[in-house]
Amino acid sequence: MSARRVTPTFAGGVAFPNGMAVTSDNSTLILAESYGNKLSAFEIHPEGSLGNTRTWADLPGDHPDGICLDTDGTVWYGDVGNKHCVRVGQGGEVLQTVDLDRGCFACMLGGADGRTLFLIATDYSNPATLMSGRTGQVRFAMKGTHLTLVSLTEHHDEPTGQEIYHLNANEH
């Protein structure tokens, strides 16, 4: 980074870059390409530069948005248009899918054991609703338990919980 805080461009030509995550060993940056229907990977060199660009996972028909990595080194990604959150392994094998009733913009793992999946979802079908209503939701799932919907709406200032999905530890 220069004194003017301008960074050099490493990778150009990516198709609507979106979420990104770094592997636990700090060796790889994974980037969601929403319009490229894929996750791309870049090697992180010891001094911080990037190299060895490659496709981490082809995702035909999906548009990955926000992403996170789990302890197995697999990626969870939100997909707004397809209204789901997907867990995918390197190479593109779909391991788990959480279907939603609205677009999933982002996901993150957390909680005491790092196995709670938090999802940010909203109704994206009507642009007017985005500005005038509160259709956004924070949802969470823990392996072996129920996915609980926590919704803040125009009529409720406090979150309300509703069981909507069961996520088993071995679900594919």
C-alpha angles and dihedrals in degrees: 000000000000127000088264090057094243114143124206118251113249104173124027130175096047114152108244099322113217134154123020138189137183121224117247092253090053091235101114137042112205117202128194112225103198096189093034092061091225150085114243126202132210126191112237110220120214092257091051102258120129130237145149098058113201143154109267094186134355110220107191111201094006129103110204115212122166114012141188137181126236128211091268090061093249123132128239114201135183119226116199100192097043092044097228147100116229134197111211134178127222107285093035106278108155108227102173139001128197109198117209137189092236140029118296111220103173144002136194136180119227144124128111094308098029091244100106111106113212118197131194111207136167140170104266098172097095119041091201090059091054091063101035106035139049101236095147121116137187111214131181139194132190120197110259093016138077127284106240124205115223110188133182110197137170089267100046127055091181123066117255122207124220126170109233109154142022117221114195120202091239098039117135 
